[in-house]
């Protein structure tokens, strides 16, 4: 019997297979949203596990990106607290996450509070570029914490950030986009070891670079990179909304909220320009008046020889900044709290052109005020 092709059946089969593949991708998108935190967002899972192991105490948590990872030493901050005799019952922990902005910090806050971890003070990294509508690290968020609802809400911002195709791919090509996560999840369920590459040599190289001073040409490239991060600058979008929600959650808990603009090299700092700086500083001042948050601008406080790239401090810069931050901000805030939050002035800046910042007495209704 000779074979007789059936075009109608072939088309029907093709459509059916396409529908099955599409349905499988949609199902995979919903499935990855239910993945354990240690699979989908392992960095945050490690932070929560580490904090759970600490003894109950008042916790000062540092929230930020890898900039805070390079610039803040929890050990150095703790040492200054001991020297100032205000460290009793206080634990300092750097909860930084690479590519972290208010979107990540809000998600981190939700998970920490759900785990029963309530800090008495949060020190939050904030720079102009993380408040812009053009979300810089949206591609990271799509992979680590965004669920279906988050992706849908992020589509306008994804378009502005040039990440619209990736946003759609995480939902309609989920099997490919999350292949590593699905592999880890399966191996974890089967109790099989996951082979990992030896990162010892790479970590050693990173540590060596962090101890060095950046080449002047490397720092100068920061001007181009910094300018790119704030082009078409407009405060708003996903990050600005996430920041307000995070502030409101901590304010309701009575947590002291301190915003810090961390040090950056002079070429990177110059790239912001006056219009960006004006909008950024005015916004931070409004947050202080509305929610009683505190803001301290440390972008200028380190010399260029204390960086190993345009926005990462080297070992010397990390120690110097950590001690400055502890001595000028954290110790006075803790001491003011012990004295009933009476008006207390923060020590003046190293830079004579920068005035001291005053911590004001909160009004009777309990709302904090800060500058």
C-alpha positions in Angstrom: 0.0 0.0 0.0 1.4 3.4 -1.0 1.7 6.2 1.6 -0.8 9.0 1.1 0.0 12.2 2.9 -2.8 13.8 4.9 -2.2 17.6 5.0 -5.2 18.1 7.3 -3.9 15.7 9.9 -0.4 17.0 9.6 -1.6 20.6 10.3 -3.7 19.3 13.2 -0.7 17.5 14.7 1.5 20.5 14.3 -1.0 22.8 16.0 -1.5 20.3 18.8 2.3 20.0 19.4 2.7 23.7 19.4 -0.1 24.1 22.0 1.4 21.4 24.2 4.9 23.1 24.1 3.3 26.5 24.8 1.3 25.0 27.7 4.5 23.3 29.1 6.3 26.6 29.0 3.5 28.4 30.9 3.4 25.6 33.4 7.2 25.8 33.9 6.8 29.5 34.6 4.3 28.8 37.4 6.4 25.9 38.6 9.6 28.0 39.0 7.6 30.5 41.0 7.1 27.8 43.6 10.8 26.8 43.8 12.5 27.0 47.2 14.4 30.2 47.9 17.7 28.3 48.0 17.1 27.3 44.4 15.7 30.5 42.9 17.6 33.0 45.1 20.5 31.2 46.9 22.2 34.4 48.0 19.2 35.5 50.0 18.7 32.0 51.4 22.2 32.0 52.8 21.7 35.4 54.4 18.5 34.2 56.2 20.3 31.0 57.4 23.2 33.1 58.7 20.9 35.5 60.6 18.9 32.6 62.1 22.1 31.3 63.6 23.0 34.5 65.4 22.0 35.0 69.0 18.9 37.1 69.7 20.0 40.7 69.9 19.4 44.1 68.4 20.4 43.8 64.8 21.9 46.5 62.6 21.5 45.2 59.0 23.2 46.7 56.0 21.2 46.5 52.8 22.9 47.1 49.5 24.6 45.9 46.4 28.1 44.6 45.8 29.1 48.2 46.4 28.3 47.8 50.1 29.9 44.3 49.9 33.1 46.0 49.0 32.7 49.1 51.1 31.3 47.9 54.5 33.1 45.7 57.0 30.7 44.5 59.7 33.7 43.7 61.9 35.2 47.2 61.6 31.8 48.7 62.4 31.4 46.5 65.4 34.9 47.4 66.6 34.0 51.1 66.6 30.8 50.4 68.5 32.9 48.6 71.2 35.4 51.4 71.3 32.5 53.8 71.8 30.9 51.6 74.5 27.6 51.3 72.7 27.9 47.7 71.3 26.1 45.9 74.2 23.5 43.6 72.8 24.0 44.7 69.2 24.9 42.5 66.2 26.1 44.1 62.9 25.5 42.1 59.8 26.1 43.0 56.1 23.1 41.6 54.2 24.3 42.9 50.8 23.3 41.1 47.7 25.0 41.6 44.3 22.8 43.8 41.9 20.6 44.8 44.8 18.3 47.9 44.6 15.0 48.8 46.3 13.2 46.0 44.5 15.6 43.4 45.9 15.7 45.1 49.3 11.9 45.0 49.6 11.9 41.3 48.7 14.7 40.7 51.2 12.7 42.6 53.8 9.6 40.5 53.2 11.6 37.2 53.6 13.5 38.4 56.7 10.3 39.5 58.5 8.6 36.3 57.5 11.5 34.4 59.2 11.0 36.5 62.4 14.2 38.6 61.8 13.4 42.2 62.8 16.3 44.6 62.7 16.4 47.6 65.1 18.2 49.6 62.4 18.6 49.2 58.7 21.4 51.0 56.8 20.4 51.2 53.2 22.7 51.9 50.2 21.1 54.5 47.9 22.6 56.1 44.8 20.9 58.2 42.1 21.0 55.3 39.5 18.9 52.9 41.7 16.0 55.4 41.8 15.6 56.0 38.1 12.7 54.6 36.1 15.1 52.8 33.8 15.7 49.9 36.2 19.4 48.9 35.7 19.3 45.4 37.2 15.9 44.3 36.0 17.4 41.3 34.2 18.7 40.0 37.5 15.3 40.5 39.2 13.5 38.6 36.4 15.6 35.5 37.2 15.9 35.7 41.0 12.6 36.9 42.5 10.0 38.0 40.0 6.9 35.9 39.7 4.1 36.1 37.0 2.4 39.0 38.6 5.7 40.9 39.0 6.7 40.3 35.4 3.3 41.6 34.2 3.6 44.8 36.3 7.2 45.3 35.2 6.5 45.3 31.4 6.5 49.2 31.0 9.8 49.4 33.0 11.2 46.4 31.1 10.6 48.3 27.9 12.5 51.4 29.2 15.3 49.2 30.4 15.6 47.4 27.1 14.7 44.1 28.9 11.3 43.4 27.4 12.3 40.4 25.4 13.9 38.8 28.5 10.9 39.5 30.6 8.7 37.7 28.1 11.2 34.9 27.8 11.1 34.1 31.5 7.4 33.3 31.2 7.1 31.9 27.6 10.5 30.1 27.4 10.9 29.3 31.1 12.3 25.8 30.6 15.4 27.2 28.8 15.7 30.4 30.9 15.6 28.5 34.2 17.3 25.3 33.1 20.0 25.7 35.8 17.5 26.2 38.5 15.4 23.2 37.4 18.6 21.1 37.4 19.5 22.1 40.9 16.0 21.6 42.1 15.9 18.0 40.7 19.3 17.2 42.1 18.3 18.5 45.5 15.1 16.5 45.5 17.1 13.3 44.6 19.7 14.1 47.2 22.4 14.1 44.6 25.5 16.3 44.8 25.7 19.2 42.4 29.1 19.5 40.9 30.5 23.0 41.1 33.7 24.5 39.6 36.6 25.3 41.8 36.3 29.0 42.6 39.3 29.2 44.9 41.7 30.7 42.4 39.2 33.2 41.1 38.4 34.4 44.7 42.1 34.7 45.4 42.5 36.9 42.3 39.5 39.1 43.4 41.0 39.6 46.8 44.3 40.5 45.3 42.6 43.2 43.1 40.7 44.6 46.0 43.9 45.3 47.9 45.2 47.3 45.0 44.7 50.9 43.8 42.9 51.3 40.5 44.9 52.5 37.5 43.9 56.1 36.6 42.7 55.0 33.2 40.4 52.5 34.9 38.9 55.2 37.1 38.4 57.5 34.1 36.3 54.9 32.5 33.9 55.3 35.4 32.8 58.7 34.0 31.4 57.0 30.9 29.8 54.2 32.9 28.3 56.5 35.4 26.9 58.8 32.8 25.3 55.8 31.0 23.6 54.7 34.3 21.8 58.1 34.7 21.0 59.0 31.1 17.4 60.3 30.7 17.2 60.5 34.5 13.8 60.4 36.1 13.0 59.2 39.6 10.1 56.8 39.7 9.0 53.4 38.5 9.4 50.0 40.1 12.3 50.9 42.4 10.8 54.1 43.8 7.5 52.3 44.6 9.4 49.4 46.2 11.4 51.9 48.3 8.3 53.5 49.7 6.7 50.2 50.6 9.9 49.1 52.4 10.1 52.4 54.3 6.5 52.0 55.4 7.0 48.4 56.6 10.0 49.3 58.8 8.5 52.5 60.0 5.5 50.5 61.3 7.9 48.3 63.2 9.8 51.2 64.7 13.0 50.4 62.9 15.4 53.2 62.4 16.0 53.7 58.6 19.3 55.2 57.5 20.1 55.9 53.9 23.7 56.1 52.8 25.1 57.2 49.5 28.4 55.1 49.5 31.7 56.4 48.3 32.5 56.4 44.5 35.5 57.6 42.7 35.7 61.3 41.5 35.2 60.5 37.8 32.2 58.3 38.5 30.8 61.0 40.9 31.3 63.8 38.3 29.2 61.8 35.8 26.0 62.4 37.8 26.0 66.1 36.9 24.0 68.9 38.6 20.5 68.1 37.3 20.7 64.5 38.5 22.2 65.5 41.9 19.6 68.1 42.4 16.7 65.8 41.8 18.3 63.0 43.9 19.1 65.1 46.9 15.6 66.8 46.8 14.0 63.4 46.7 16.0 62.1 49.7 15.1 65.2 51.6 11.4 64.6 50.9 11.7 61.1 52.2 13.2 62.4 55.5 10.5 64.9 56.0 7.7 62.5 55.1 8.8 59.3 56.8 11.5 60.4 59.3 14.3 58.6 57.5 18.0 59.7 57.8 20.2 60.3 54.8 24.0 60.8 54.7 25.9 61.5 51.5 29.4 59.8 51.6 30.0 59.8 47.8 32.9 62.3 48.2 34.5 60.9 51.4 37.2 58.7 49.9 40.2 59.6 47.8 40.6 57.9 44.4 43.5 55.8 45.6 41.1 54.0 47.9 39.3 52.4 45.0 40.2 49.4 42.9 37.6 50.3 40.2 35.4 53.3 39.6 32.8 52.4 42.3 34.4 49.6 44.4 36.6 50.5 47.4 39.8 48.6 47.9 40.8 47.1 51.2 42.1 50.4 52.7 39.0 52.3 51.5 36.7 49.6 53.0 38.2 49.9 56.4 38.3 53.7 56.3 34.7 54.1 55.2 33.4 51.5 57.7 35.0 53.3 60.6 33.8 56.7 59.3 30.2 55.4 59.0 30.2 53.8 62.4 31.8 56.8 64.1 29.8 59.6 62.4 26.4 57.9 61.9 25.7 54.7 63.7 27.2 55.5 67.1 25.4 58.9 67.4 22.1 57.3 66.4 22.5 54.5 69.0 23.5 57.0 71.7 20.7 59.3 70.8 18.3 56.4 71.1 19.6 55.6 74.5 19.1 59.2 75.5 15.4 59.2 74.5 16.1 60.5 70.9 16.8 64.0 72.2 18.2 66.4 69.6 21.8 65.4 68.9 24.2 66.5 66.2 26.2 64.1 64.1 29.9 64.9 64.0 30.8 67.2 61.1 32.3 65.9 57.9 36.0 65.6 57.1 35.3 68.0 54.3 35.0 71.6 55.7 32.5 72.4 52.9 30.1 69.8 54.2 28.0 70.9 57.2 27.1 68.7 60.1 23.8 66.8 59.8 21.5 67.1 62.7 19.2 64.4 64.0 16.1 66.0 65.2 13.8 65.1 68.0 10.8 63.2 66.8 7.3 64.7 67.3 5.0 63.4 70.0 3.0 61.3 67.5 6.0 59.0 67.1 7.0 59.9 63.5 10.7 60.3 63.2 12.2 63.3 61.3 15.6 63.3 59.8 17.6 65.3 57.3 
